[in-house]
Amino acid sequence: MGSFAAMKEGSAARYGHAPKDANRKVAAEGIEALKEVSEDLDQLLGQLIGGVQAGMGYLGAATLADLRAKARYTRISPAGQKEAAPHDVVEMKASS
């Protein structure tokens, strides 16, 4: 997947297009955007590392090699995703 600009910049071959097709109309599968960073890199990396460590714990993987060996991918339907998400919960916010 890539934006039109990414394909035109030279990634066309990666997306299955010949270089001569770069100027033809292609169907982009992405967009280009900038996102303002809302936290520092240290916090973000800490959250990512924590998530990987939690997943490793669920699998009983002590190393990244163990994680690769034990990881299994499961296809979940949209209905299953909806059911797995929190539902029938009323959000309560404390007044300040």
Gaussian input, Z-matrix of N, CA and C with variables (Angstrom, degrees):
# hf/3-21g

backbone

0 1
 N
 C     1     B1
 C     2     B2     1     A1
 N     3     B3     2     A2     1     D1
 C     4     B4     3     A3     2     D2
 C     5     B5     4     A4     3     D3
 N     6     B6     5     A5     4     D4
 C     7     B7     6     A6     5     D5
 C     8     B8     7     A7     6     D6
 N     9     B9     8     A8     7     D7
 C    10    B10     9     A9     8     D8
 C    11    B11    10    A10     9     D9
 N    12    B12    11    A11    10    D10
 C    13    B13    12    A12    11    D11
 C    14    B14    13    A13    12    D12
 N    15    B15    14    A14    13    D13
 C    16    B16    15    A15    14    D14
 C    17    B17    16    A16    15    D15
 N    18    B18    17    A17    16    D16
 C    19    B19    18    A18    17    D17
 C    20    B20    19    A19    18    D18
 N    21    B21    20    A20    19    D19
 C    22    B22    21    A21    20    D20
 C    23    B23    22    A22    21    D21
 N    24    B24    23    A23    22    D22
 C    25    B25    24    A24    23    D23
 C    26    B26    25    A25    24    D24
 N    27    B27    26    A26    25    D25
 C    28    B28    27    A27    26    D26
 C    29    B29    28    A28    27    D27
 N    30    B30    29    A29    28    D28
 C    31    B31    30    A30    29    D29
 C    32    B32    31    A31    30    D30
 N    33    B33    32    A32    31    D31
 C    34    B34    33    A33    32    D32
 C    35    B35    34    A34    33    D33
 N    36    B36    35    A35    34    D34
 C    37    B37    36    A36    35    D35
 C    38    B38    37    A37    36    D36
 N    39    B39    38    A38    37    D37
 C    40    B40    39    A39    38    D38
 C    41    B41    40    A40    39    D39
 N    42    B42    41    A41    40    D40
 C    43    B43    42    A42    41    D41
 C    44    B44    43    A43    42    D42
 N    45    B45    44    A44    43    D43
 C    46    B46    45    A45    44    D44
 C    47    B47    46    A46    45    D45
 N    48    B48    47    A47    46    D46
 C    49    B49    48    A48    47    D47
 C    50    B50    49    A49    48    D48
 N    51    B51    50    A50    49    D49
 C    52    B52    51    A51    50    D50
 C    53    B53    52    A52    51    D51
 N    54    B54    53    A53    52    D52
 C    55    B55    54    A54    53    D53
 C    56    B56    55    A55    54    D54
 N    57    B57    56    A56    55    D55
 C    58    B58    57    A57    56    D56
 C    59    B59    58    A58    57    D57
 N    60    B60    59    A59    58    D58
 C    61    B61    60    A60    59    D59
 C    62    B62    61    A61    60    D60
 N    63    B63    62    A62    61    D61
 C    64    B64    63    A63    62    D62
 C    65    B65    64    A64    63    D63
 N    66    B66    65    A65    64    D64
 C    67    B67    66    A66    65    D65
 C    68    B68    67    A67    66    D66
 N    69    B69    68    A68    67    D67
 C    70    B70    69    A69    68    D68
 C    71    B71    70    A70    69    D69
 N    72    B72    71    A71    70    D70
 C    73    B73    72    A72    71    D71
 C    74    B74    73    A73    72    D72
 N    75    B75    74    A74    73    D73
 C    76    B76    75    A75    74    D74
 C    77    B77    76    A76    75    D75
 N    78    B78    77    A77    76    D76
 C    79    B79    78    A78    77    D77
 C    80    B80    79    A79    78    D78
 N    81    B81    80    A80    79    D79
 C    82    B82    81    A81    80    D80
 C    83    B83    82    A82    81    D81
 N    84    B84    83    A83    82    D82
 C    85    B85    84    A84    83    D83
 C    86    B86    85    A85    84    D84
 N    87    B87    86    A86    85    D85
 C    88    B88    87    A87    86    D86
 C    89    B89    88    A88    87    D87
 N    90    B90    89    A89    88    D88
 C    91    B91    90    A90    89    D89
 C    92    B92    91    A91    90    D90
 N    93    B93    92    A92    91    D91
 C    94    B94    93    A93    92    D92
 C    95    B95    94    A94    93    D93
 N    96    B96    95    A95    94    D94
 C    97    B97    96    A96    95    D95
 C    98    B98    97    A97    96    D96
 N    99    B99    98    A98    97    D97
 C   100   B100    99    A99    98    D98
 C   101   B101   100   A100    99    D99
 N   102   B102   101   A101   100   D100
 C   103   B103   102   A102   101   D101
 C   104   B104   103   A103   102   D102
 N   105   B105   104   A104   103   D103
 C   106   B106   105   A105   104   D104
 C   107   B107   106   A106   105   D105
 N   108   B108   107   A107   106   D106
 C   109   B109   108   A108   107   D107
 C   110   B110   109   A109   108   D108
 N   111   B111   110   A110   109   D109
 C   112   B112   111   A111   110   D110
 C   113   B113   112   A112   111   D111
 N   114   B114   113   A113   112   D112
 C   115   B115   114   A114   113   D113
 C   116   B116   115   A115   114   D114
 N   117   B117   116   A116   115   D115
 C   118   B118   117   A117   116   D116
 C   119   B119   118   A118   117   D117
 N   120   B120   119   A119   118   D118
 C   121   B121   120   A120   119   D119
 C   122   B122   121   A121   120   D120
 N   123   B123   122   A122   121   D121
 C   124   B124   123   A123   122   D122
 C   125   B125   124   A124   123   D123
 N   126   B126   125   A125   124   D124
 C   127   B127   126   A126   125   D125
 C   128   B128   127   A127   126   D126
 N   129   B129   128   A128   127   D127
 C   130   B130   129   A129   128   D128
 C   131   B131   130   A130   129   D129
 N   132   B132   131   A131   130   D130
 C   133   B133   132   A132   131   D131
 C   134   B134   133   A133   132   D132
 N   135   B135   134   A134   133   D133
 C   136   B136   135   A135   134   D134
 C   137   B137   136   A136   135   D135
 N   138   B138   137   A137   136   D136
 C   139   B139   138   A138   137   D137
 C   140   B140   139   A139   138   D138
 N   141   B141   140   A140   139   D139
 C   142   B142   141   A141   140   D140
 C   143   B143   142   A142   141   D141
 N   144   B144   143   A143   142   D142
 C   145   B145   144   A144   143   D143
 C   146   B146   145   A145   144   D144
 N   147   B147   146   A146   145   D145
 C   148   B148   147   A147   146   D146
 C   149   B149   148   A148   147   D147
 N   150   B150   149   A149   148   D148
 C   151   B151   150   A150   149   D149
 C   152   B152   151   A151   150   D150
 N   153   B153   152   A152   151   D151
 C   154   B154   153   A153   152   D152
 C   155   B155   154   A154   153   D153
 N   156   B156   155   A155   154   D154
 C   157   B157   156   A156   155   D155
 C   158   B158   157   A157   156   D156
 N   159   B159   158   A158   157   D157
 C   160   B160   159   A159   158   D158
 C   161   B161   160   A160   159   D159
 N   162   B162   161   A161   160   D160
 C   163   B163   162   A162   161   D161
 C   164   B164   163   A163   162   D162
 N   165   B165   164   A164   163   D163
 C   166   B166   165   A165   164   D164
 C   167   B167   166   A166   165   D165
 N   168   B168   167   A167   166   D166
 C   169   B169   168   A168   167   D167
 C   170   B170   169   A169   168   D168
 N   171   B171   170   A170   169   D169
 C   172   B172   171   A171   170   D170
 C   173   B173   172   A172   171   D171
 N   174   B174   173   A173   172   D172
 C   175   B175   174   A174   173   D173
 C   176   B176   175   A175   174   D174
 N   177   B177   176   A176   175   D175
 C   178   B178   177   A177   176   D176
 C   179   B179   178   A178   177   D177
 N   180   B180   179   A179   178   D178
 C   181   B181   180   A180   179   D179
 C   182   B182   181   A181   180   D180
 N   183   B183   182   A182   181   D181
 C   184   B184   183   A183   182   D182
 C   185   B185   184   A184   183   D183
 N   186   B186   185   A185   184   D184
 C   187   B187   186   A186   185   D185
 C   188   B188   187   A187   186   D186
 N   189   B189   188   A188   187   D187
 C   190   B190   189   A189   188   D188
 C   191   B191   190   A190   189   D189
 N   192   B192   191   A191   190   D190
 C   193   B193   192   A192   191   D191
 C   194   B194   193   A193   192   D192
 N   195   B195   194   A194   193   D193
 C   196   B196   195   A195   194   D194
 C   197   B197   196   A196   195   D195
 N   198   B198   197   A197   196   D196
 C   199   B199   198   A198   197   D197
 C   200   B200   199   A199   198   D198
 N   201   B201   200   A200   199   D199
 C   202   B202   201   A201   200   D200
 C   203   B203   202   A202   201   D201
 N   204   B204   203   A203   202   D202
 C   205   B205   204   A204   203   D203
 C   206   B206   205   A205   204   D204
 N   207   B207   206   A206   205   D205
 C   208   B208   207   A207   206   D206
 C   209   B209   208   A208   207   D207
 N   210   B210   209   A209   208   D208
 C   211   B211   210   A210   209   D209
 C   212   B212   211   A211   210   D210
 N   213   B213   212   A212   211   D211
 C   214   B214   213   A213   212   D212
 C   215   B215   214   A214   213   D213
 N   216   B216   215   A215   214   D214
 C   217   B217   216   A216   215   D215
 C   218   B218   217   A217   216   D216
 N   219   B219   218   A218   217   D217
 C   220   B220   219   A219   218   D218
 C   221   B221   220   A220   219   D219
 N   222   B222   221   A221   220   D220
 C   223   B223   222   A222   221   D221
 C   224   B224   223   A223   222   D222
 N   225   B225   224   A224   223   D223
 C   226   B226   225   A225   224   D224
 C   227   B227   226   A226   225   D225
 N   228   B228   227   A227   226   D226
 C   229   B229   228   A228   227   D227
 C   230   B230   229   A229   228   D228
 N   231   B231   230   A230   229   D229
 C   232   B232   231   A231   230   D230
 C   233   B233   232   A232   231   D231
 N   234   B234   233   A233   232   D232
 C   235   B235   234   A234   233   D233
 C   236   B236   235   A235   234   D234
 N   237   B237   236   A236   235   D235
 C   238   B238   237   A237   236   D236
 C   239   B239   238   A238   237   D237
 N   240   B240   239   A239   238   D238
 C   241   B241   240   A240   239   D239
 C   242   B242   241   A241   240   D240
 N   243   B243   242   A242   241   D241
 C   244   B244   243   A243   242   D242
 C   245   B245   244   A244   243   D243
 N   246   B246   245   A245   244   D244
 C   247   B247   246   A246   245   D245
 C   248   B248   247   A247   246   D246
 N   249   B249   248   A248   247   D247
 C   250   B250   249   A249   248   D248
 C   251   B251   250   A250   249   D249
 N   252   B252   251   A251   250   D250
 C   253   B253   252   A252   251   D251
 C   254   B254   253   A253   252   D252
 N   255   B255   254   A254   253   D253
 C   256   B256   255   A255   254   D254
 C   257   B257   256   A256   255   D255
 N   258   B258   257   A257   256   D256
 C   259   B259   258   A258   257   D257
 C   260   B260   259   A259   258   D258
 N   261   B261   260   A260   259   D259
 C   262   B262   261   A261   260   D260
 C   263   B263   262   A262   261   D261
 N   264   B264   263   A263   262   D262
 C   265   B265   264   A264   263   D263
 C   266   B266   265   A265   264   D264
 N   267   B267   266   A266   265   D265
 C   268   B268   267   A267   266   D266
 C   269   B269   268   A268   267   D267
 N   270   B270   269   A269   268   D268
 C   271   B271   270   A270   269   D269
 C   272   B272   271   A271   270   D270
 N   273   B273   272   A272   271   D271
 C   274   B274   273   A273   272   D272
 C   275   B275   274   A274   273   D273
 N   276   B276   275   A275   274   D274
 C   277   B277   276   A276   275   D275
 C   278   B278   277   A277   276   D276
 N   279   B279   278   A278   277   D277
 C   280   B280   279   A279   278   D278
 C   281   B281   280   A280   279   D279
 N   282   B282   281   A281   280   D280
 C   283   B283   282   A282   281   D281
 C   284   B284   283   A283   282   D282
 N   285   B285   284   A284   283   D283
 C   286   B286   285   A285   284   D284
 C   287   B287   286   A286   285   D285

   B1=1.4429
   B2=1.5148
   B3=1.2788
   B4=1.4458
   B5=1.5083
   B6=1.3093
   B7=1.4523
   B8=1.5187
   B9=1.3073
   B10=1.4566
   B11=1.5214
   B12=1.3286
   B13=1.4687
   B14=1.5200
   B15=1.3353
   B16=1.4693
   B17=1.5170
   B18=1.3175
   B19=1.4612
   B20=1.5214
   B21=1.3126
   B22=1.4598
   B23=1.5308
   B24=1.3458
   B25=1.4648
   B26=1.5159
   B27=1.3020
   B28=1.4522
   B29=1.5064
   B30=1.3001
   B31=1.4556
   B32=1.5211
   B33=1.3180
   B34=1.4625
   B35=1.5206
   B36=1.3337
   B37=1.4654
   B38=1.5216
   B39=1.3106
   B40=1.4659
   B41=1.5157
   B42=1.3304
   B43=1.4549
   B44=1.5260
   B45=1.3443
   B46=1.4522
   B47=1.5127
   B48=1.3166
   B49=1.4596
   B50=1.5210
   B51=1.3206
   B52=1.4619
   B53=1.5235
   B54=1.3689
   B55=1.4660
   B56=1.5294
   B57=1.3373
   B58=1.4721
   B59=1.5250
   B60=1.3272
   B61=1.4594
   B62=1.5263
   B63=1.3285
   B64=1.4674
   B65=1.5200
   B66=1.3283
   B67=1.4640
   B68=1.5227
   B69=1.3217
   B70=1.4596
   B71=1.5119
   B72=1.3029
   B73=1.4627
   B74=1.5282
   B75=1.3072
   B76=1.4570
   B77=1.5204
   B78=1.2963
   B79=1.4609
   B80=1.5227
   B81=1.2963
   B82=1.4653
   B83=1.5206
   B84=1.3175
   B85=1.4563
   B86=1.5179
   B87=1.3061
   B88=1.4521
   B89=1.5100
   B90=1.2947
   B91=1.4567
   B92=1.5162
   B93=1.3036
   B94=1.4588
   B95=1.5129
   B96=1.3067
   B97=1.4590
   B98=1.5161
   B99=1.2976
   B100=1.4562
   B101=1.5136
   B102=1.3066
   B103=1.4566
   B104=1.5176
   B105=1.3017
   B106=1.4590
   B107=1.5240
   B108=1.2949
   B109=1.4592
   B110=1.5186
   B111=1.3212
   B112=1.4576
   B113=1.5286
   B114=1.3225
   B115=1.4583
   B116=1.5172
   B117=1.3164
   B118=1.4533
   B119=1.5279
   B120=1.3109
   B121=1.4557
   B122=1.5222
   B123=1.3153
   B124=1.4580
   B125=1.5271
   B126=1.3326
   B127=1.4696
   B128=1.5229
   B129=1.3281
   B130=1.4578
   B131=1.5242
   B132=1.3310
   B133=1.4622
   B134=1.5215
   B135=1.3135
   B136=1.4636
   B137=1.5213
   B138=1.3369
   B139=1.4616
   B140=1.5253
   B141=1.3368
   B142=1.4654
   B143=1.5258
   B144=1.3211
   B145=1.4683
   B146=1.5262
   B147=1.3216
   B148=1.4650
   B149=1.5200
   B150=1.3211
   B151=1.4663
   B152=1.5158
   B153=1.3351
   B154=1.4704
   B155=1.5247
   B156=1.3338
   B157=1.4670
   B158=1.5277
   B159=1.3248
   B160=1.4661
   B161=1.5238
   B162=1.3272
   B163=1.4594
   B164=1.5155
   B165=1.3328
   B166=1.4647
   B167=1.5250
   B168=1.3228
   B169=1.4613
   B170=1.5185
   B171=1.3512
   B172=1.4642
   B173=1.5227
   B174=1.3368
   B175=1.4653
   B176=1.5207
   B177=1.3159
   B178=1.4588
   B179=1.5152
   B180=1.3251
   B181=1.4662
   B182=1.5220
   B183=1.3314
   B184=1.4655
   B185=1.5202
   B186=1.3290
   B187=1.4624
   B188=1.5217
   B189=1.3361
   B190=1.4641
   B191=1.5238
   B192=1.3346
   B193=1.4675
   B194=1.5311
   B195=1.3373
   B196=1.4690
   B197=1.5265
   B198=1.3249
   B199=1.4623
   B200=1.5217
   B201=1.3303
   B202=1.4677
   B203=1.5248
   B204=1.3163
   B205=1.4649
   B206=1.5306
   B207=1.3247
   B208=1.4647
   B209=1.5242
   B210=1.3189
   B211=1.4658
   B212=1.5236
   B213=1.3174
   B214=1.4576
   B215=1.5234
   B216=1.3179
   B217=1.4572
   B218=1.5186
   B219=1.3057
   B220=1.4519
   B221=1.5156
   B222=1.3070
   B223=1.4635
   B224=1.5278
   B225=1.3257
   B226=1.4599
   B227=1.5233
   B228=1.3163
   B229=1.4626
   B230=1.5288
   B231=1.3393
   B232=1.4701
   B233=1.5343
   B234=1.3323
   B235=1.4675
   B236=1.5256
   B237=1.3304
   B238=1.4607
   B239=1.5170
   B240=1.3418
   B241=1.4640
   B242=1.5232
   B243=1.3270
   B244=1.4619
   B245=1.5259
   B246=1.3303
   B247=1.4641
   B248=1.5244
   B249=1.3473
   B250=1.4638
   B251=1.5273
   B252=1.3200
   B253=1.4650
   B254=1.5283
   B255=1.3279
   B256=1.4700
   B257=1.5284
   B258=1.3164
   B259=1.4603
   B260=1.5206
   B261=1.3061
   B262=1.4637
   B263=1.5251
   B264=1.3309
   B265=1.4571
   B266=1.5216
   B267=1.3026
   B268=1.4549
   B269=1.5156
   B270=1.3281
   B271=1.4613
   B272=1.5197
   B273=1.3064
   B274=1.4587
   B275=1.5161
   B276=1.3071
   B277=1.4571
   B278=1.5170
   B279=1.3081
   B280=1.4621
   B281=1.5185
   B282=1.3083
   B283=1.4613
   B284=1.5138
   B285=1.3270
   B286=1.4700
   B287=1.4911
   A1=108.43
   A2=115.84
   A3=119.09
   A4=111.26
   A5=115.17
   A6=120.19
   A7=109.00
   A8=116.24
   A9=121.21
   A10=110.30
   A11=116.73
   A12=120.42
   A13=111.32
   A14=117.44
   A15=120.23
   A16=110.55
   A17=117.18
   A18=120.07
   A19=110.60
   A20=116.81
   A21=120.99
   A22=111.47
   A23=117.43
   A24=122.38
   A25=113.28
   A26=118.56
   A27=119.35
   A28=114.45
   A29=117.34
   A30=119.79
   A31=111.36
   A32=117.13
   A33=120.64
   A34=111.77
   A35=117.43
   A36=120.56
   A37=110.57
   A38=116.27
   A39=120.53
   A40=110.99
   A41=116.64
   A42=121.30
   A43=112.55
   A44=116.63
   A45=120.93
   A46=115.34
   A47=117.95
   A48=121.45
   A49=109.53
   A50=116.30
   A51=120.84
   A52=108.74
   A53=117.92
   A54=120.39
   A55=112.91
   A56=117.49
   A57=119.77
   A58=112.03
   A59=117.10
   A60=121.14
   A61=112.90
   A62=117.22
   A63=120.64
   A64=112.82
   A65=117.76
   A66=119.88
   A67=112.82
   A68=116.90
   A69=119.54
   A70=109.48
   A71=114.67
   A72=118.18
   A73=108.32
   A74=115.88
   A75=121.09
   A76=108.58
   A77=115.40
   A78=119.81
   A79=108.63
   A80=116.38
   A81=120.75
   A82=109.39
   A83=115.88
   A84=120.81
   A85=111.24
   A86=116.95
   A87=119.89
   A88=109.70
   A89=116.34
   A90=122.06
   A91=108.63
   A92=115.25
   A93=120.87
   A94=107.34
   A95=115.38
   A96=119.16
   A97=109.77
   A98=115.23
   A99=121.97
   A100=107.55
   A101=116.34
   A102=120.47
   A103=108.11
   A104=115.27
   A105=120.01
   A106=109.30
   A107=115.67
   A108=120.79
   A109=108.41
   A110=115.79
   A111=118.93
   A112=113.26
   A113=117.00
   A114=119.63
   A115=108.69
   A116=116.33
   A117=117.30
   A118=110.21
   A119=115.23
   A120=122.05
   A121=111.57
   A122=116.85
   A123=120.80
   A124=111.11
   A125=116.89
   A126=120.76
   A127=110.89
   A128=116.07
   A129=120.75
   A130=111.16
   A131=116.71
   A132=119.91
   A133=110.98
   A134=116.88
   A135=120.24
   A136=111.85
   A137=116.55
   A138=120.69
   A139=111.03
   A140=116.64
   A141=120.00
   A142=111.16
   A143=116.50
   A144=120.77
   A145=110.07
   A146=116.54
   A147=120.08
   A148=112.14
   A149=116.79
   A150=120.62
   A151=112.22
   A152=116.38
   A153=120.56
   A154=109.71
   A155=116.91
   A156=120.22
   A157=111.30
   A158=117.39
   A159=120.40
   A160=110.19
   A161=116.52
   A162=120.25
   A163=112.12
   A164=116.07
   A165=120.18
   A166=110.20
   A167=116.42
   A168=120.18
   A169=111.96
   A170=117.17
   A171=120.60
   A172=111.16
   A173=116.57
   A174=121.38
   A175=113.22
   A176=117.51
   A177=120.17
   A178=111.81
   A179=116.24
   A180=121.70
   A181=109.56
   A182=116.36
   A183=120.79
   A184=111.91
   A185=117.37
   A186=121.64
   A187=109.56
   A188=115.97
   A189=119.20
   A190=111.03
   A191=117.50
   A192=120.47
   A193=109.99
   A194=116.75
   A195=120.63
   A196=110.49
   A197=116.14
   A198=120.76
   A199=110.62
   A200=116.35
   A201=120.05
   A202=111.21
   A203=116.48
   A204=120.54
   A205=112.24
   A206=117.09
   A207=120.86
   A208=114.17
   A209=117.43
   A210=120.66
   A211=110.63
   A212=116.17
   A213=122.96
   A214=107.47
   A215=115.75
   A216=120.47
   A217=108.70
   A218=115.94
   A219=121.87
   A220=108.69
   A221=115.81
   A222=120.36
   A223=108.15
   A224=115.86
   A225=120.98
   A226=108.30
   A227=116.79
   A228=121.45
   A229=109.75
   A230=116.84
   A231=119.32
   A232=111.93
   A233=117.11
   A234=119.81
   A235=110.25
   A236=116.60
   A237=120.69
   A238=111.77
   A239=116.40
   A240=120.22
   A241=110.51
   A242=115.23
   A243=119.10
   A244=110.40
   A245=116.30
   A246=120.40
   A247=111.56
   A248=117.30
   A249=121.29
   A250=112.30
   A251=117.06
   A252=121.11
   A253=109.50
   A254=117.33
   A255=119.04
   A256=110.25
   A257=116.44
   A258=120.70
   A259=109.01
   A260=115.49
   A261=121.80
   A262=111.65
   A263=115.48
   A264=121.34
   A265=107.80
   A266=116.47
   A267=120.91
   A268=107.02
   A269=116.23
   A270=120.28
   A271=109.63
   A272=115.56
   A273=121.31
   A274=108.32
   A275=116.67
   A276=121.25
   A277=108.37
   A278=115.14
   A279=119.81
   A280=109.37
   A281=116.69
   A282=119.03
   A283=109.25
   A284=115.57
   A285=118.92
   A286=112.62
   D1=143.01
   D2=177.89
   D3=-165.78
   D4=159.52
   D5=176.90
   D6=-77.03
   D7=165.60
   D8=178.30
   D9=-57.80
   D10=-43.43
   D11=-179.08
   D12=-64.29
   D13=-38.66
   D14=179.57
   D15=-63.58
   D16=-40.52
   D17=179.45
   D18=-69.17
   D19=-38.53
   D20=-178.98
   D21=-71.14
   D22=-30.01
   D23=-178.36
   D24=-73.22
   D25=-5.48
   D26=178.25
   D27=126.69
   D28=0.76
   D29=178.64
   D30=-92.49
   D31=11.25
   D32=-176.73
   D33=-56.96
   D34=-42.80
   D35=-178.54
   D36=-61.48
   D37=-36.40
   D38=179.24
   D39=-61.57
   D40=-29.88
   D41=-177.89
   D42=-101.00
   D43=15.22
   D44=174.70
   D45=82.69
   D46=21.22
   D47=178.54
   D48=-112.38
   D49=140.69
   D50=175.93
   D51=-74.90
   D52=152.25
   D53=179.53
   D54=-54.73
   D55=-34.63
   D56=-179.38
   D57=-67.63
   D58=-17.87
   D59=-179.50
   D60=-87.30
   D61=-0.42
   D62=-172.99
   D63=-58.64
   D64=-31.74
   D65=-178.40
   D66=-91.01
   D67=-8.97
   D68=176.53
   D69=-72.92
   D70=158.69
   D71=177.17
   D72=-69.24
   D73=127.25
   D74=178.30
   D75=-121.37
   D76=158.80
   D77=178.36
   D78=-92.55
   D79=104.17
   D80=179.39
   D81=-71.13
   D82=143.66
   D83=179.40
   D84=-115.02
   D85=22.78
   D86=-179.42
   D87=-159.02
   D88=178.27
   D89=177.98
   D90=-132.31
   D91=164.68
   D92=174.19
   D93=-108.37
   D94=133.70
   D95=-179.55
   D96=-156.63
   D97=157.04
   D98=172.86
   D99=-110.36
   D100=141.74
   D101=177.98
   D102=-126.00
   D103=129.35
   D104=178.12
   D105=-70.89
   D106=133.05
   D107=179.53
   D108=-77.25
   D109=129.86
   D110=-176.16
   D111=-103.93
   D112=-4.06
   D113=177.88
   D114=-146.10
   D115=165.25
   D116=-178.74
   D117=-78.88
   D118=161.08
   D119=-175.20
   D120=-59.94
   D121=-36.71
   D122=-179.73
   D123=-59.74
   D124=-44.05
   D125=178.79
   D126=-65.28
   D127=-45.27
   D128=-178.22
   D129=-61.74
   D130=-47.71
   D131=179.27
   D132=-64.04
   D133=-36.97
   D134=177.28
   D135=-60.15
   D136=-41.65
   D137=178.43
   D138=-66.83
   D139=-42.76
   D140=179.44
   D141=-63.88
   D142=-45.32
   D143=179.36
   D144=-62.83
   D145=-42.05
   D146=178.06
   D147=-60.63
   D148=-39.65
   D149=177.96
   D150=-64.86
   D151=-42.65
   D152=178.02
   D153=-64.59
   D154=-42.98
   D155=179.41
   D156=-62.91
   D157=-38.91
   D158=177.92
   D159=-63.21
   D160=-45.03
   D161=178.00
   D162=-61.60
   D163=-39.63
   D164=177.59
   D165=-62.90
   D166=-38.99
   D167=178.50
   D168=-63.99
   D169=-41.92
   D170=179.10
   D171=-60.89
   D172=-34.21
   D173=-177.67
   D174=-90.83
   D175=-8.27
   D176=-176.13
   D177=70.75
   D178=32.79
   D179=-178.64
   D180=-98.59
   D181=122.56
   D182=-179.20
   D183=-88.28
   D184=-23.73
   D185=-178.09
   D186=-131.91
   D187=167.11
   D188=176.54
   D189=-63.86
   D190=-32.67
   D191=176.76
   D192=-63.36
   D193=-41.57
   D194=175.98
   D195=-61.90
   D196=-41.48
   D197=179.71
   D198=-59.56
   D199=-46.58
   D200=178.65
   D201=-60.59
   D202=-41.10
   D203=-177.20
   D204=-70.78
   D205=-34.99
   D206=-173.86
   D207=-94.86
   D208=-12.92
   D209=-175.98
   D210=-65.61
   D211=138.17
   D212=175.77
   D213=-132.91
   D214=137.85
   D215=179.11
   D216=-101.03
   D217=137.08
   D218=-179.70
   D219=-124.64
   D220=131.08
   D221=177.69
   D222=-83.86
   D223=129.00
   D224=-179.18
   D225=-121.36
   D226=131.30
   D227=-179.71
   D228=-70.99
   D229=160.38
   D230=176.29
   D231=-56.97
   D232=-36.33
   D233=178.51
   D234=-65.62
   D235=-38.87
   D236=178.05
   D237=-65.86
   D238=-39.20
   D239=177.57
   D240=-63.04
   D241=-42.29
   D242=-179.33
   D243=-64.79
   D244=-41.35
   D245=-179.27
   D246=-67.80
   D247=-33.84
   D248=-178.38
   D249=-74.93
   D250=-21.75
   D251=-179.07
   D252=-77.42
   D253=157.06
   D254=176.21
   D255=-58.46
   D256=132.73
   D257=178.99
   D258=-147.97
   D259=165.19
   D260=-176.52
   D261=55.20
   D262=36.59
   D263=180.00
   D264=-122.52
   D265=133.27
   D266=176.14
   D267=-96.90
   D268=121.79
   D269=-178.87
   D270=-75.74
   D271=129.46
   D272=178.87
   D273=-115.13
   D274=130.75
   D275=177.01
   D276=-115.64
   D277=133.78
   D278=177.71
   D279=-71.37
   D280=134.51
   D281=177.15
   D282=-78.40
   D283=143.70
   D284=-177.07
   D285=-96.37

